[in-house]
Amino acid sequence: MTRELLLLRHGKSDWGTGVDDFHRPLKDRGKRAAQRIGAWLAQQEIVPDLIISSPAERALVTAQKACKAMGNSDEGLLQDERIYAAGLDELLRVLADCPQDAGRVMLTGHNPGLEELLVWLASNDVLLPDDGKRLPTATLARLEMPTDWRALVAGCASLLSITRPGTLPKKFPYPAPDGKELRDRPAYYYTQSAVIPYRVRNGKAEILVIASSKKHHLVVPKGIKDPGLTPRESAAKEAMEEAGIEGEIAETALGSYTCEKWGATCTVAVYPMRVTRVIPEEEWEESHRGREWVTPEKAADELKQRELEPLVKKLAATL
């Protein structure tokens, strides 16, 4: 079996957040760079069989963004704490533990460890660029490997390519028939789902609304349909994250609408959700938004997305 190893350094991180090193997040440019690498891997048909990431925030989000841009769920992504702050020996132990049926493995981690591993594996092929950086942030090295992950020696690999995100198109290919359409975000961003959360109290229907991320408008939970999740599953995830609620989501959508975002048209499927649990404020991930139960009439009148008005009224008529 031919084996390949992909070494992906985490994207550009944000040093200005004041958090510790392990929790330092990606900058937006770091997220976009990770997505460009993921989209390129999908285009080149070199998607990994196994992805193993450092659990540090900047590395894990890099792996997740790349994985989703390939069109895959990130549920199979493995985290290995040994990769964080790892040197050569520790990274070799991580590779030795890879399943023997994994033909293409991607490690997402940090320098200097990844660069040390790259040079050790393919020393004859790895030249030092003019800028002195073999693996800048969000850069991907691709190596042809021996047949056994447990039997690696110095110089045993051949370097196939080193790809920097800056060399790739800034827009993302959309899988249209002609393959030429480009958009501002990966293809999966443009399919979204939302819920209209409701309850019935004292015989009267109520709708739960939340503030938008910048607190300028009233909205309902909505988000991108993650690869690997159904629209309903994605909607449930958004409801928990954005509104701090759980409940029963109908099998059938109330309807859908379209909106313009990221230079193209997004399609949003909208589901009714009977709320069964409102989690406490201290457990709610986005409690800064605020949430409020209102009448269907107020929700229909004040929600920012005007396409929701007939759907709220349609739901209210059934309650």
C-alpha positions in Angstrom: 0.0 0.0 0.0 1.3 3.5 -0.9 1.2 5.7 2.1 1.2 9.5 2.4 1.7 11.9 5.3 0.3 15.4 5.2 1.8 17.9 7.7 -0.4 20.9 8.3 0.7 23.7 10.5 -2.0 25.6 12.3 -3.2 28.9 10.8 -2.3 32.4 11.9 -3.3 32.8 15.5 -4.4 35.9 17.5 -1.8 37.0 20.1 -4.0 39.9 21.3 -6.6 38.0 23.1 -4.8 37.7 26.4 -5.5 33.9 26.8 -2.9 31.3 27.5 -1.0 29.6 24.7 -3.2 26.4 24.6 -6.4 28.4 24.1 -5.1 31.1 21.7 -7.6 31.3 18.8 -7.1 31.7 15.1 -7.4 35.0 13.4 -10.0 35.2 10.6 -7.1 35.0 8.0 -6.0 31.8 9.7 -9.5 30.3 9.4 -9.7 31.3 5.7 -6.2 29.9 5.0 -7.2 26.5 6.6 -10.3 26.4 4.4 -8.3 27.1 1.3 -6.0 24.2 2.1 -9.0 21.9 2.7 -10.6 23.0 -0.6 -7.4 22.4 -2.5 -7.0 18.9 -1.0 -10.5 18.1 -2.2 -9.8 19.5 -5.7 -6.6 17.4 -5.9 -8.5 14.3 -4.6 -5.9 13.8 -1.8 -8.3 13.8 1.1 -6.8 12.0 4.1 -8.1 8.8 5.6 -7.2 9.9 9.1 -6.8 13.4 10.6 -5.0 13.7 13.9 -4.7 17.2 15.5 -3.2 18.8 18.5 -6.0 19.7 20.9 -4.7 23.3 21.2 -7.4 25.7 20.0 -5.5 27.1 17.0 -4.5 23.7 15.7 -7.9 22.0 16.3 -9.9 24.7 14.6 -7.4 24.6 11.7 -8.1 20.9 11.3 -11.8 21.4 11.6 -12.0 24.2 9.0 -9.9 22.2 6.6 -11.9 19.0 7.1 -15.2 20.8 6.5 -13.9 22.6 3.4 -13.1 19.1 2.0 -16.8 18.4 2.3 -16.4 16.0 5.3 -17.7 15.9 8.8 -15.1 16.6 11.5 -16.6 13.9 13.8 -13.9 11.4 12.8 -11.1 13.9 13.6 -8.9 12.6 16.4 -7.2 14.8 19.0 -3.9 13.7 20.4 -2.4 15.7 23.3 1.0 14.4 22.5 1.1 16.7 19.4 0.9 19.9 21.4 4.5 21.1 22.1 5.8 17.8 20.6 9.3 17.2 19.4 10.5 14.7 16.8 10.4 11.6 19.0 6.8 12.3 20.3 5.5 12.9 16.7 7.1 9.6 15.6 5.3 7.9 18.4 2.0 9.4 17.2 2.6 8.1 13.7 3.6 4.7 15.0 0.2 4.4 16.6 -1.6 5.1 13.3 -3.8 2.1 12.1 -1.9 0.2 9.4 -4.9 0.5 7.1 -4.6 4.3 7.1 -3.1 5.0 3.7 -3.1 8.8 4.0 -2.7 10.5 7.4 -2.8 14.3 8.2 -1.1 15.6 11.3 -2.2 19.2 12.3 0.1 20.8 14.8 2.9 23.2 15.6 6.4 24.4 14.8 9.1 23.6 15.5 8.0 20.0 15.9 6.4 19.6 12.5 9.3 21.2 10.7 11.7 19.0 12.6 9.7 16.0 11.5 9.6 17.1 7.9 13.4 17.6 7.7 14.1 14.3 9.4 11.8 12.3 7.1 12.8 13.9 3.8 16.1 15.7 4.5 17.4 15.4 1.0 14.3 17.1 -0.5 13.6 19.9 1.9 15.3 23.1 0.9 15.3 26.3 3.0 13.2 29.0 1.2 14.5 32.5 0.9 12.3 33.7 3.7 13.7 30.9 6.0 10.3 29.4 6.6 9.8 25.8 5.6 6.3 25.6 7.2 4.7 29.0 7.7 1.3 29.1 9.2 -1.4 27.0 7.5 1.2 25.5 5.1 0.8 21.9 4.0 3.7 19.5 3.3 2.9 16.2 1.5 5.2 13.2 1.7 5.3 9.8 0.2 6.0 7.4 3.1 7.2 3.8 3.7 4.6 1.0 4.0 4.8 0.7 7.8 4.0 3.7 10.1 6.0 1.9 12.8 9.2 1.5 10.8 10.3 5.1 10.0 13.9 6.1 9.7 15.7 9.3 8.8 15.4 10.1 5.1 12.8 7.4 4.5 10.2 9.7 2.9 10.1 11.7 -0.4 8.7 15.2 -0.4 5.9 15.5 -3.0 4.9 19.2 -2.4 4.8 22.1 0.0 1.7 24.2 -0.5 1.3 27.6 1.1 -2.3 29.1 1.3 -1.1 32.3 -0.2 -0.4 30.5 -3.5 -4.0 29.3 -3.7 -7.1 31.2 -5.0 -8.7 33.4 -2.3 -12.2 32.3 -3.5 -13.5 28.8 -3.2 -14.6 26.4 -6.0 -18.3 25.6 -5.9 -19.2 22.2 -7.3 -21.2 23.5 -10.3 -21.4 21.4 -13.5 -18.8 23.5 -15.2 -16.6 23.6 -12.2 -15.8 27.3 -12.8 -18.0 29.1 -10.2 -16.1 30.7 -7.3 -17.4 32.0 -4.1 -16.2 33.8 -1.0 -16.6 30.8 1.3 -16.5 27.0 0.9 -19.5 25.4 -0.8 -21.1 24.1 2.4 -21.6 27.6 3.8 -24.5 28.3 1.4 -26.8 25.6 2.8 -28.2 26.6 6.2 -30.9 25.7 8.6 -32.8 27.5 11.3 -35.4 26.8 14.0 -38.4 28.8 15.2 -38.5 27.8 18.9 -41.9 27.8 20.6 -43.8 26.8 23.6 -47.4 26.9 24.8 -48.1 28.4 28.2 -51.5 28.9 29.7 -53.0 28.0 26.3 -51.0 30.7 24.5 -48.2 30.2 22.0 -44.9 32.0 22.6 -41.8 32.3 20.3 -38.2 32.5 21.7 -36.2 35.2 20.0 -32.5 36.1 20.6 -30.4 39.1 19.7 -28.1 38.9 16.7 -24.3 38.5 17.3 -23.8 42.3 17.4 -27.1 42.8 19.3 -28.6 45.0 16.6 -31.6 42.8 15.6 -33.9 40.1 16.8 -33.3 36.7 15.2 -33.9 33.0 15.7 -31.1 30.3 15.8 -29.7 29.8 12.4 -26.4 28.5 11.0 -24.5 26.6 8.3 -25.3 23.0 7.8 -22.2 21.1 8.8 -21.0 18.4 6.5 -22.1 15.1 7.9 -25.1 16.5 9.7 -28.7 16.6 8.5 -30.3 20.1 8.3 -32.3 19.1 11.5 -29.2 18.1 13.4 -27.4 21.3 12.4 -30.4 23.3 13.5 -30.5 21.6 16.9 -26.8 22.4 17.3 -27.4 26.1 16.5 -30.3 26.2 18.9 -28.1 24.9 21.7 -25.2 27.2 20.9 -27.1 30.4 20.0 -30.1 30.2 22.3 -29.2 27.7 25.0 -32.2 25.5 24.3 -33.1 21.9 23.6 -36.3 20.5 22.1 -38.2 18.5 19.6 -37.6 19.5 16.0 -40.2 18.6 13.4 -39.3 16.1 10.7 -40.6 18.5 8.0 -39.5 22.1 7.5 -42.0 24.9 7.8 -40.5 26.3 4.6 -37.3 27.9 3.3 -36.0 31.2 2.1 -33.0 32.6 0.4 -30.6 35.4 1.4 -27.6 37.0 -0.2 -24.3 36.5 1.8 -20.7 35.9 1.0 -21.1 36.9 -2.6 -23.8 34.4 -3.4 -27.2 33.0 -2.5 -27.7 31.0 0.8 -30.7 28.7 1.1 -32.1 28.4 4.6 -34.5 25.5 5.7 -36.6 26.6 8.7 -38.0 24.0 11.2 -40.4 24.4 14.1 -38.9 23.4 17.5 -40.9 22.7 20.6 -38.6 23.8 23.4 -38.3 21.2 26.2 -35.3 22.7 28.1 -33.9 26.1 28.6 -30.4 25.7 30.0 -29.2 28.1 32.8 -27.5 31.3 31.8 -24.1 30.1 33.2 -24.2 27.1 30.9 -25.3 29.0 27.8 -22.4 29.4 25.4 -23.6 32.8 23.9 -25.5 34.2 26.9 -24.3 37.7 25.9 -27.0 37.7 23.3 -30.0 37.6 25.6 -33.2 35.8 24.9 -36.9 36.5 25.3 -40.3 34.8 24.9 -42.6 36.9 22.8 -46.0 36.5 21.2 -46.1 35.2 17.6 -47.4 38.6 16.5 -44.4 40.4 18.0 -41.9 37.8 16.5 -43.5 38.1 13.1 -43.3 41.9 13.2 -39.8 42.3 14.7 -37.6 39.5 13.4 -34.9 40.9 11.2 -35.3 38.3 8.5 -38.7 39.3 6.9 -39.0 36.0 5.1 -39.7 34.5 8.6 -42.9 36.4 9.0 -45.2 34.0 7.1 -43.4 31.0 8.6 -44.0 32.3 12.1 -47.7 32.9 11.3 -47.9 29.4 9.7 -46.5 27.9 12.9 -48.8 29.9 15.2 -51.8 28.8 13.3 -51.1 25.2 14.2 -50.6 25.7 17.9 
